[in-house]
């Protein structure tokens, strides 16, 4: 969580109390740094005083709410203000709760824990695909954008992978959508089990998946994805008396070699369609040059 408090002694006291309860706290003494610190820290909650030196917590809350990505972020005011009308007016302008100063250590910890738990549950509902439990389209794209920024800032290597189930329409048309859902969930589980905890996986849409692999070069990404493709093609699915197999195609691009998230996506997508054009069931790595010009997939 982020704590916005201009009294350094009080801020450090709150930080220590919450830290002992297992809550990671970043203190923001300068309100002008709040949005940049939020973008870097990705808090589950913001706890801030209503009256800060030269700033209003109410105005800061409204500023946070102007950014769509923080609309559901819990904001809790800390204040000695005891007028209920003033409290309600402050809450109506962006915050979710009001803690009266002085607040006991135990009450502070319990209030923050409850709000953080609810925020995480809500975040899971909002950000996870209901069928697979993977990240939704919008969040995996946002994750890719963040990784592009990290690569440009820190100079490390990372890869992005676009995956697509081969001939998936035939699966749905032949055995029905419930069987198709089973195939999609099986690939999602395989990706979760075979990839690293640091790799981020999203359902990009329908039978398409997007994987962001921080700190991974193209050779390692290709090796891992080839292993996943081989394992998935070996899975046997059943539908009534029928037994069938499904394959996947994947395109890989180097995030660090491209300037934007859109360029990375386009490169991975180009490699994916090159894979489909060349027979599906496998992995193709994007290499700059005319050999990666998109062609119609058969």
N, C-alpha and C positions, 0 to 999 in steps of 0.2 A: 504494500500500500504506500501511498504518498501522504506525507504530513506537511501541511503548509502552516508554518508557525514562525513569527518573527522574534519570539523570545527564545534565544538559543538554549538557555538552561532548562526551560520548560520543554522545549522540543526534544532535548536529549533525554530528559526524564521519561517522556512518553515513549521515545524510541526504545529505551532500555526495558521498560515495562512490557512493551509489545514484543520485543525481541525474545525476552525470557518465555513468552507464551508461544514462541515458534512463528512469529509473524515478521516477515522481512519488511523493513521500513526505510524509505528514502525521504530525508528531510529536505524541504525546499524553503530556504530563507528568503530568496529573491523571487517574488511573484512573477516577474517578467520571464523567468526561466521555466515556469510551470508547464506550459504546453510542450516545450522541447524535452523536458525531463519525463513527462508522461509518455511521449512517443518512444523514448529510449527504454523506459522502465516497464511500460505496459501494466499499470497497477490494477488490482481488483477493486480498489476503493480509494477515495480521496477524503482525508480528514483535515479540515482547515478552520482557522479562527475566522470569525465574521469581521472583526476589525483588525486589520494589519497596518503596519506602518506605511501610510500613504496610499493604501489600497483597500478596497472593499471586498470581503469574501463573497458577497452576493453578486457583485459584478464579475468576479472570477468564475463563479459557478455558471453564470449566464454565458460567459465566453467559452467555457468547456462545452456547454450544450450546443453551441453553434456548430461544432464538429460532429458529424453524424456518427463517427465511430465511437463517440463517448456518450451517446444518448442513454444507454442503459447502465452506465457506470455509477455506482452508489457514491453520493457526496454527502458527507456528514459535517455539519457545522459544530464548532466548539465556541461557546460564548457564555458570558455572564449575564446576558440579556434575559430577564425573567418576564417581560411583558408578552403574554400569549399572542396578542395581535401582531406585534412586531415579529415574533417568531414565525407565525403563519405567513406573514407577508414575505419574509426571507425565504421560507420553504417554497412558496409559490413561484419563485424566480430561479429554481434550478436544483435545489438540494432535496434530500430524501429524509433526513433526520436531524435532530437538534439535541446536542448534549450540553447540559449546563455545567459551567465552571463554578467552583472546583468539582472535578469528577474523580471518583475513587478509582484506584488502579484496577480493581476487580471489575467494576462496572464498565470501564473503558475497554478492557480486554474482551469481555463477553459481548459488548455491543459490536466491536469490530469483527469478532469471530462470526457472529450471526450474519452480519451484513456480507462478509466475504464469502461465506458458504452459500448464501442465497444468490450472490452475484455469479459465482462459478456455476451453480446449477442452471441459472438463466442463460449464461453464456454458452453452456453445453447445448441447451435446447435451441438457441439461436444460431449457433455456428456449426453444429454437427449434422451431417446428412442423416435423415431418419432411417434409411435402409441399411447403411453401412457403418454408421458411427464415425465416418471420416469427416474431415473439414468440408464445409460447403464451398461452392464455386467462388463466391466473393472473398472468403477468408483465405483460401489457398492462393488466390491471385494477390491478395494483400501480403501474404507471407513471401511470395516471390519478389514483390517490389521491395520488401525489407531486405531480402537477401542480396538483391542487386545493389542496394545502397551500402550494405556491409562489405561486399566485394570491392566496390569502388573506394570505400573509406580505408579498409584494412589490407587490401591487396591479396586476399586469399582466393583459392580456387573452389568453385562450387558447380554443381550440375543440376539441370532441370530435365525431367523425363515426362513425356506425354505418352500414355498408354491407351490402347483401344482394343476391345474384344473383337476378334475376327468373326465375320458372318453372324453377328449377334441377332440380327433380324430373323434369320432362319431358326435360331433357337426359340425365340418367342412365337414365331408363326407355327412351328412344328409341335412344340411341347407346352406352350402357354407362358404367360408372364410370371406365374409363380415359380416355375422352373428357371426362367430367366433371372428372376431375383436371387435365386439360390446360387446361380453362376456368378452374379455380380458380388454377392456377399462372400463367396469363396475366394475370389481374387482379392477382395479387400482384406480378408483375414490372412491370406498368404503374404501380401505386402506388409502388413503389420508385423508378422512373425519373422520375415526375412530381412527387413530393413532395420537400420539403427534407430535408437530412440531419438536421436537428433534429426533424423529425416522426417519431413513433414509430408503427409499424404492427404490428398483431397479428391473427392468425386467431382470431376469437372463438369459432368453432364451426361445423363444416360449411361452408356457403357464406357465413357472416357474417364481416365484418372490422370491426375497431375501429381508428380513427386518432386519436391525440392530437397536436394542433398547437399547441405552445407559442408565445406571442407573436403569435397570429393572431386577428384579429377575425372576426366572423360574415360580413361582406361578402367579405373575402378568401377565407375558407374556402369560402363558397358558390361564388365564381368558380372557384376551383381544382377543386372537386369537380364542377362542371358541365362543365368542360373534360375531366376524366377520364371522366365518364359518357359524353360524346359520343364520345371517342376509343375507349372500350371497345365501345360499340354499333356502331362502324364496323369492328371486327375481324371477319374471316370465319374461321370454324372449319370444318374438313372432317372427315367421317367416311365412309370409303368413297366412294361417289359423291355423297353429300350435302354440301351447303354450307349453313351456318346462322350466325345471329348471336345473341348473348345481350346483354341489357341489365342494368343495375343500378339499384337504388334506394338513396338515401342520406338520412339524417336528421342534422342538425347542431344542436348546442347550445353555448351559451357557458358554458365551465367557470367563469369568474370571476363569473358572475351567479347561481351556485347554491352551496349550502353544502357538499355532500358529493359523493363520487364516485358514490354510488348515485343521487342526484338528477340528476347530469349524464348518467348512463347512461339513466335513465328518460326524461329529456327528449329525448335523441337517439333513443331507441327509439320514443317517441311520434311524433316528426317522421318517422321512417322509415315507420311504419305509416300515417301520414297520406299520405305519398307513395304507398304501395302502394294505399291506398284511392282515391286520385285518378288512378290509371292507371299507376303504376310508371314506370320509365325516366326518372329525373330526381332532383332534389335538393329537399328541403324543410327549411327552417330553423325551429327551435322558437322560437315567440314565446309568452310567457305570456298566457294568456287562454283562454276557452272554445273558440276555434277549434282548439286543439290537443288537445282531449279525444280519447282513443283511440276509434277505431271499427273495426269488423270489416273486414278487408281481403278483397277478392274475388279 
